[in-house]
Amino acid sequence: VFQNNDELSPRLFLSSLKAGGVGLTLTNADYVFHYDPWWNPQVENQATDRAHRMGQDKTVFVYRFLTRGTVEEHVARLKEKKVGPVCQSDGR
């Protein structure tokens, strides 16, 4: 995906879960931001695993954005019932 492996150049790969969640190896990535939650938690896990590949030598940090009172919040609550609660940044 990235043609320039220069560590000093800023890079960003932005993709939807379905388009970028399979068939990619993103071992240069050490931050993953989920901004479009999916009903099936395994779809998000698969997308996160694009950064957790052989050759990854850095810690990978995963963040999920969620806005209160939205459909995405409802999706997150349904997923909690399936796999358990997600850690919140506000400590609740």
Helices and strands as residue ranges (DSSP letters): H 17-20, E 31-34, H 41-48, E 61-64, H 71-83
